[in-house]
Amino acid sequence: MHILARTFVLSLVLLVALVAVVAQQRVEDSPPTLPGQMVDIGGYRLHLYCTGQGSPTVIFENGLGDIFADWALVQPGVAQFTRACSYDRAYEGYSDAGPIPITMHQQAFELHLLLQNAKLPPPYILVGHSYGGMLARLFAMTYPDDVAGLVLVDSLHEDTPMGSTMFRSRATGKPVPPPQTMQSSPSVPLTPDEQARFDSRKKQLEAEAGAPVSPPLDRLPPEALRLRAWALAHPKWESGAKGLPEIWLPEELQQIHDARVGKVHPFGNLPVVVIGTTRDNPTSLEERRRQLDDMASLSSNSKVVIDSNSGHHVQWDDPTFVVESVRQDYEAAKNHRTLVR
């Protein structure tokens, strides 16, 4: 199975934290010093970390199971030429639990609120990894006037297979709930069984916290590993158990697919860089290349770049490649130029 699909499935069933390799130190009961700020978006807070100055602002969108610190090798390079911001979605990393259900539409809505409340004006260049790539696309569909460019880092595609079929083939046509607030649909407290599972996972992760860090994760700086270890040992997924994205994802992927029907370049001439890899790819490289080319066809101003040195987490394996891809997208967006192919 494609690494994107494997990662996605593991995350949805709450196993990603159990298989993650954590830092070489004990996980403390209290969180480490957190860079950035906690931004209230309506009775709950999202964690946001920005560095650098300039516009368009680059926003990093995590893959499932990742946190803001997973961009630690890329964000400083991008901050050399513009403002660069990483963040944690509700229920993930250092952000609070939020409304349910958890849907991609909810997450795009929350990112928009976060940027508004943090007083970070558009335009934005969204850099999305894996599941975060699909979220970046949805944000661009929902708030097109706010987006100046996209960089899709080994992104999930609407045709990504789950087993022998496409995940969106499981869609039944039921309407996706609109974005919710803490007033309309607040998070649900843990049941005793959910609390027990949470405690069991936390103990296991704490016991494993002294294990060596394996490549390529060992390339992250020590403080990023410390932040990651604590976040993964204190997952919030259980409190959103009644609203996991797996419930609605087939419907949302089908909607995203249907929205493109009959549109040659739905994003116009928006600069779009699509990063693919030659490792950790599906058994059919031809099919993956089709998906990469299809994502590039979202815009008439796009290109596919293949990193032969990377697996799925290009931002760990080859951060310079990601920084350069973001730079090219940024320069095309800022100067209203065509991407150099």
PATORKE-131739 format. One record per residue (C-alpha): residue number from 1; x negated, y, z negated; residue in three letters. Coordinates in pm, whole numbers. Each point is the difference from the previous one (the first is absolute). Last residue first. Example, Ala and Ser with C-alpha at 12.3 -4.5 7.8 and 13.67 -1.06 7.14 Angstrom:
[2,[-1367,-106,-714],"SER"]
[1,[137,-344,-66],"ALA"]
This chain:
[341,[-1013,2447,1551],"ARG"]
[340,[-34,364,-102],"VAL"]
[339,[324,108,-168],"LEU"]
[338,[175,282,183],"THR"]
[337,[-22,338,-164],"ARG"]
[336,[230,217,-207],"HIS"]
[335,[-297,138,-197],"ASN"]
[334,[119,-109,-343],"LYS"]
[333,[162,-322,119],"ALA"]
[332,[-286,-114,226],"ALA"]
[331,[-255,95,-266],"GLU"]
[330,[191,-188,-270],"TYR"]
[329,[41,-312,215],"ASP"]
[328,[-372,-6,76],"GLN"]
[327,[-87,58,-365],"ARG"]
[326,[238,-276,-110],"VAL"]
[325,[-171,-245,236],"SER"]
[324,[-342,114,-127],"GLU"]
[323,[105,-53,-362],"VAL"]
[322,[140,-344,84],"VAL"]
[321,[-322,-113,172],"PHE"]
[320,[-206,141,-286],"THR"]
[319,[203,-209,-244],"PRO"]
[318,[-108,-329,161],"ASP"]
[317,[79,-298,-221],"ASP"]
[316,[190,180,-275],"TRP"]
[315,[218,235,209],"GLN"]
[314,[29,-274,263],"VAL"]
[313,[193,-211,-249],"HIS"]
[312,[126,-264,249],"HIS"]
[311,[-345,-120,101],"GLY"]
[310,[-264,219,142],"SER"]
[309,[-317,13,210],"ASN"]
[308,[164,-37,343],"SER"]
[307,[198,320,-50],"ASP"]
[306,[237,40,294],"ILE"]
[305,[127,344,102],"VAL"]
[304,[340,46,163],"VAL"]
[303,[83,343,144],"LYS"]
[302,[272,259,-5],"SER"]
[301,[138,314,160],"ASN"]
[300,[301,-130,195],"SER"]
[299,[141,-113,-334],"SER"]
[298,[178,-306,-139],"LEU"]
[297,[-188,-192,268],"SER"]
[296,[-290,-38,-245],"ALA"]
[295,[220,-218,-219],"MET"]
[294,[73,-221,302],"ASP"]
[293,[-370,-22,84],"ASP"]
[292,[-71,-124,-353],"LEU"]
[291,[288,-249,19],"GLN"]
[290,[-117,-133,337],"ARG"]
[289,[-350,-35,-142],"ARG"]
[288,[146,-206,-283],"ARG"]
[287,[179,-224,251],"GLU"]
[286,[-318,-56,203],"GLU"]
[285,[-198,-73,-315],"LEU"]
[284,[234,-291,-58],"SER"]
[283,[-111,-176,-316],"THR"]
[282,[64,327,-179],"PRO"]
[281,[-287,223,-110],"ASN"]
[280,[-220,-27,-307],"ASP"]
[279,[-296,121,208],"ARG"]
[278,[2,186,333],"THR"]
[277,[157,314,-137],"THR"]
[276,[251,263,114],"GLY"]
[275,[21,374,-57],"ILE"]
[274,[280,195,172],"VAL"]
[273,[-66,373,43],"VAL"]
[272,[310,213,65],"VAL"]
[271,[-10,369,100],"PRO"]
[270,[365,108,46],"LEU"]
[269,[72,38,374],"ASN"]
[268,[364,-106,-18],"GLY"]
[267,[62,-215,-308],"PHE"]
[266,[271,-208,176],"PRO"]
[265,[-229,-68,298],"HIS"]
[264,[193,-215,251],"VAL"]
[263,[333,8,-180],"LYS"]
[262,[264,-247,124],"GLY"]
[261,[-7,-208,-320],"VAL"]
[260,[-214,168,-261],"ARG"]
[259,[271,40,-265],"ALA"]
[258,[83,-371,36],"ASP"]
[257,[-344,-107,-120],"HIS"]
[256,[8,235,-299],"ILE"]
[255,[349,-127,-86],"GLN"]
[254,[-117,-361,28],"GLN"]
[253,[-292,74,-230],"LEU"]
[252,[240,162,-246],"GLU"]
[251,[240,-293,-2],"GLU"]
[250,[-280,-253,-44],"PRO"]
[249,[-146,219,-279],"LEU"]
[248,[314,25,-209],"TRP"]
[247,[-25,-286,-247],"ILE"]
[246,[-379,-25,32],"GLU"]
[245,[-18,360,-129],"PRO"]
[244,[69,-111,-357],"LEU"]
[243,[305,163,-159],"GLY"]
[242,[122,-229,-276],"LYS"]
[241,[-357,-71,-109],"ALA"]
[240,[-82,367,-46],"GLY"]
[239,[-102,-36,-363],"SER"]
[238,[-200,-307,95],"GLU"]
[237,[-206,189,258],"TRP"]
[236,[-160,224,-261],"LYS"]
[235,[-338,-170,-9],"PRO"]
[234,[-235,62,-294],"HIS"]
[233,[-300,-222,70],"ALA"]
[232,[-12,123,360],"LEU"]
[231,[-16,363,-113],"ALA"]
[230,[-276,-67,-254],"TRP"]
[229,[-220,-188,245],"ALA"]
[228,[51,260,274],"ARG"]
[227,[-103,290,-222],"LEU"]
[226,[-312,-187,-111],"ARG"]
[225,[-81,-97,358],"LEU"]
[224,[34,363,109],"ALA"]
[223,[-229,104,-287],"GLU"]
[222,[-263,-257,102],"PRO"]
[221,[-17,118,364],"PRO"]
[220,[163,-227,261],"LEU"]
[219,[-242,-220,193],"ARG"]
[218,[73,-297,-225],"ASP"]
[217,[341,-27,166],"LEU"]
[216,[-166,-126,319],"PRO"]
[215,[-123,-226,-144],"PRO"]
[214,[79,-171,-332],"SER"]
[213,[8,163,-342],"VAL"]
[212,[-135,-225,-270],"PRO"]
[211,[249,-127,-259],"ALA"]
[210,[26,186,-331],"GLY"]
[209,[357,113,63],"ALA"]
[208,[128,-355,35],"GLU"]
[207,[126,-24,-359],"ALA"]
[206,[160,344,33],"GLU"]
[205,[173,-114,318],"LEU"]
[204,[136,-310,-171],"GLN"]
[203,[124,198,-298],"LYS"]
[202,[176,253,227],"LYS"]
[201,[164,-275,201],"ARG"]
[200,[143,-163,-313],"SER"]
[199,[120,332,-141],"ASP"]
[198,[184,88,323],"PHE"]
[197,[155,-346,19],"ARG"]
[196,[122,35,-360],"ALA"]
[195,[137,349,71],"GLN"]
[194,[192,-137,299],"GLU"]
[193,[150,-275,-216],"ASP"]
[192,[99,248,-273],"PRO"]
[191,[165,226,264],"THR"]
[190,[-200,301,108],"LEU"]
[189,[174,336,18],"PRO"]
[188,[170,96,330],"VAL"]
[187,[-121,299,200],"SER"]
[186,[260,271,57],"PRO"]
[185,[254,2,284],"SER"]
[184,[191,328,47],"SER"]
[183,[-162,210,-272],"GLN"]
[182,[-350,-138,47],"MET"]
[181,[38,87,368],"THR"]
[180,[81,-216,302],"GLN"]
[179,[-97,-8,365],"PRO"]
[178,[278,-141,221],"PRO"]
[177,[81,-370,-28],"PRO"]
[176,[-86,-203,312],"VAL"]
[175,[313,-108,185],"PRO"]
[174,[50,-374,54],"LYS"]
[173,[-92,-108,352],"GLY"]
[172,[-104,-352,-97],"THR"]
[171,[-376,40,35],"ALA"]
[170,[-194,-327,-25],"ARG"]
[169,[-141,50,352],"SER"]
[168,[-182,299,-150],"ARG"]
[167,[-252,-238,-155],"PHE"]
[166,[-97,-131,342],"MET"]
[165,[13,-378,19],"THR"]
[164,[-231,-300,-49],"SER"]
[163,[-129,100,-341],"GLY"]
[162,[57,366,-67],"MET"]
[161,[-105,160,327],"PRO"]
[160,[-88,367,46],"THR"]
[159,[239,134,265],"ASP"]
[158,[70,330,-177],"GLU"]
[157,[-374,60,-26],"HIS"]
[156,[-203,18,-322],"LEU"]
[155,[-302,218,44],"SER"]
[154,[-365,-87,42],"ASP"]
[153,[-64,366,-92],"VAL"]
[152,[257,223,173],"LEU"]
[151,[-121,360,32],"VAL"]
[150,[286,243,63],"LEU"]
[149,[11,370,90],"GLY"]
[148,[157,341,-57],"ALA"]
[147,[300,-112,-208],"VAL"]
[146,[238,240,-175],"ASP"]
[145,[227,74,297],"ASP"]
[144,[58,-372,52],"PRO"]
[143,[147,-59,-350],"TYR"]
[142,[193,-327,34],"THR"]
[141,[-186,-154,296],"MET"]
[140,[-338,116,-133],"ALA"]
[139,[87,-139,-344],"PHE"]
[138,[101,-329,165],"LEU"]
[137,[-333,-19,181],"ARG"]
[136,[-192,68,-320],"ALA"]
[135,[203,-269,-176],"LEU"]
[134,[-91,-247,274],"MET"]
[133,[-366,85,-47],"GLY"]
[132,[36,-33,-376],"GLY"]
[131,[96,-365,47],"TYR"]
[130,[-352,-49,146],"SER"]
[129,[-193,326,-56],"HIS"]
[128,[155,339,72],"GLY"]
[127,[-184,326,69],"VAL"]
[126,[258,277,29],"LEU"]
[125,[-115,334,140],"ILE"]
[124,[209,268,-161],"TYR"]
[123,[141,339,108],"PRO"]
[122,[130,93,-246],"PRO"]
[121,[-14,183,-332],"PRO"]
[120,[-144,-157,-315],"LEU"]
[119,[195,166,-279],"LYS"]
[118,[-20,-308,-226],"ALA"]
[117,[381,2,-8],"ASN"]
[116,[24,-2,381],"GLN"]
[115,[-267,-267,45],"LEU"]
[114,[160,-223,-261],"LEU"]
[113,[349,52,139],"LEU"]
[112,[-115,-109,347],"HIS"]
[111,[-178,-299,-151],"LEU"]
[110,[318,-92,-186],"GLU"]
[109,[211,11,318],"PHE"]
[108,[-252,-221,181],"ALA"]
[107,[12,-244,-292],"GLN"]
[106,[380,-10,-4],"GLN"]
[105,[9,-60,377],"HIS"]
[104,[-254,-279,-45],"MET"]
[103,[234,-154,-254],"THR"]
[102,[-24,-53,-376],"ILE"]
[101,[355,-26,-128],"PRO"]
[100,[-22,156,-247],"ILE"]
[99,[-107,327,-155],"PRO"]
[98,[-350,52,-140],"GLY"]
[97,[-262,-173,-211],"ALA"]
[96,[-282,238,-74],"ASP"]
[95,[-320,48,199],"SER"]
[94,[-341,-130,-107],"TYR"]
[93,[-36,-287,248],"GLY"]
[92,[339,-106,134],"GLU"]
[91,[359,22,-123],"TYR"]
[90,[49,330,187],"ALA"]
[89,[-265,47,269],"ARG"]
[88,[-355,86,-98],"ASP"]
[87,[-188,289,161],"TYR"]
[86,[-294,99,218],"SER"]
[85,[-58,353,125],"CYS"]
[84,[-260,151,234],"ALA"]
[83,[-35,374,66],"ARG"]
[82,[-219,58,303],"THR"]
[81,[-354,-38,143],"PHE"]
[80,[-216,-148,-277],"GLN"]
[79,[313,-135,-170],"ALA"]
[78,[13,-266,273],"VAL"]
[77,[-333,-140,-114],"GLY"]
[76,[97,13,-367],"PRO"]
[75,[332,-181,75],"GLN"]
[74,[-154,-296,183],"VAL"]
[73,[-203,-196,-257],"LEU"]
[72,[247,69,-284],"ALA"]
[71,[302,-96,214],"TRP"]
[70,[73,-302,-225],"ASP"]
[69,[27,250,-286],"ALA"]
[68,[356,93,107],"PHE"]
[67,[128,-350,-72],"ILE"]
[66,[36,-325,191],"ASP"]
[65,[248,-288,-43],"GLY"]
[64,[188,93,316],"LEU"]
[63,[-205,216,234],"GLY"]
[62,[-64,357,-102],"ASN"]
[61,[98,321,180],"GLU"]
[60,[-276,263,14],"PHE"]
[59,[116,358,65],"ILE"]
[58,[-227,231,203],"VAL"]
[57,[85,369,-29],"THR"]
[56,[8,189,330],"PRO"]
[55,[-147,227,-124],"SER"]
[54,[-292,81,-225],"GLY"]
[53,[-159,-63,-337],"GLN"]
[52,[-162,-295,-170],"GLY"]
[51,[139,-243,-256],"THR"]
[50,[351,-113,-92],"CYS"]
[49,[118,-269,-243],"TYR"]
[48,[374,-57,-48],"LEU"]
[47,[178,-221,-256],"HIS"]
[46,[377,-12,28],"LEU"]
[45,[228,105,-283],"ARG"]
[44,[356,-78,-103],"TYR"]
[43,[295,220,-96],"GLY"]
[42,[34,170,338],"GLY"]
[41,[-327,18,193],"ILE"]
[40,[-235,73,-288],"ASP"]
[39,[-363,10,111],"VAL"]
[38,[-274,-174,-200],"MET"]
[37,[-335,152,85],"GLN"]
[36,[-345,-78,136],"GLY"]
[35,[-262,-219,-163],"PRO"]
[34,[109,-247,-267],"LEU"]
[33,[-207,-63,-308],"THR"]
[32,[33,-371,-67],"PRO"]
[31,[337,-145,-101],"PRO"]
[30,[60,-121,-354],"SER"]
[29,[2,-370,-88],"ASP"]
[28,[-343,-41,157],"GLU"]
[27,[-77,-255,270],"VAL"]
[26,[-329,-168,-88],"ARG"]
[25,[-282,48,243],"GLN"]
[24,[-137,-130,326],"GLN"]
[23,[279,139,217],"ALA"]
[22,[284,-199,152],"VAL"]
[21,[34,-245,285],"VAL"]
[20,[364,-11,110],"ALA"]
[19,[167,-342,-3],"VAL"]
[18,[225,63,-300],"LEU"]
[17,[82,358,98],"ALA"]
[16,[117,-112,342],"VAL"]
[15,[231,-258,-147],"LEU"]
[14,[308,214,-51],"LEU"]
[13,[215,-180,258],"VAL"]
[12,[-3,306,223],"LEU"]
[11,[-373,44,-25],"SER"]
[10,[-71,-354,106],"LEU"]
[9,[230,32,300],"VAL"]
[8,[-162,324,117],"PHE"]
[7,[-353,-124,-39],"THR"]
[6,[76,-316,195],"ARG"]
[5,[185,193,271],"ALA"]
[4,[-279,251,43],"LEU"]
[3,[-261,-282,-6],"ILE"]
[2,[183,-165,292],"HIS"]
[1,[118,-355,-76],"MET"]
